């Protein structure tokens, strides 16, 4: 009988020790997970700001909020011991913090520098876009590393992962930013081509305008194919939203058809006016060519307004 009681006491002792150790592991994990949640919360503010505003001071302020939080978390992690000899979660999270620092310092600064010159040429715009996607790669890396470490620690110590609604919100904002950037990148060459043609018209250089017209129509067609491949935006509830996709396709179809019809007719009229040596007819034809190009620009401005409306529908304060 004493033996049975002794065995039961030993069992109870180890059982209570397991629960105690489990509780310690849970507390240890939740402390780090809470820091990750704080960083995500600041990133949510950053992404909302970056998609709604272009004011540099406001953008830098939202970035600085992220950096302040990352640095505060670094101090906490520097004083945090390994969990009973297991330093994997702590050490790997410290490396994740360094990834955040690189993303929100050097890569962010590069993006802001390139943002000032991205409208100068397609090459400048491409540099900006590459920097934008590079920053997203850094954030992806940090999020993926955190997920792997969280899975390891919670699985190894049989504890529940902490729910973090900011993770869902951050993922939505990031996917929205990438989607909008993808759409804009797809038709950027069309915008630059129109600007190039406007410059030629302003200088009354119509000699090779037919080649430019064909090139514009081709670029618009290629952009339509690219945007069709991107498809609709999939929101956080897995619903298709074709608002921006349809608006971009409408703009590109307007440009393609306008280049093939109205612009082509205006060019033909200009050739005939020159042949007839009619100054008034030449002037009217040149005005018509400029007007068609201006219509393209105004249609793109309307697309920009629709893009802003699309973003604001998801970015709620």
Secondary structure, DSSP 8 states (H G I E B T S, - for coil): -HHHHHHHHHHHHHHHHHHHHHHHHHHHHHHHHHHHHHHHHHHHHHHHHHHH---HHHHHHHHHHHHHHHHHHHHHHHT---BTTB-HHHHHHHHHHHHHHHIIIIIHHHHHHHHTTTTS-HHHHHHHHHHHHHHHHHHHHHHHHHHHHHHHHHHHTT------HHHHHHHHHHHHHHHHHHHHHHHHHHHHHHHHHHHHHHTT--TTHHHHHHHHHHHHHHHHHHHHHH--EE-TTS-EE-HHHHHHHHHHHHHHHHIIIIIHHHHHHHHHHHHHT-HHHHHHHHHHHHHHHHHHHHHHHHHHHHHHHHHHHH---
